């Protein structure tokens, strides 16, 4: 069993990677949709900060 601090550290790295990937997707949408893009809204466990490795994005 890993130390709790190690688990927290890896979760935060995972959350950082997910946020970076989401930012890439939003940038892609901006580049291709331009002014037609009004908003990108994230729902569910990802938005609440309760995501698990099995969670997907609900946009």
Buried (B, 14 or more C-beta within 10 A) or exposed (E): EEEEEEEEEEEEEEEEEBEEEBEEEBEEBEEEEEEEEEEEEEEEBBEEEEBEEEEEBEB
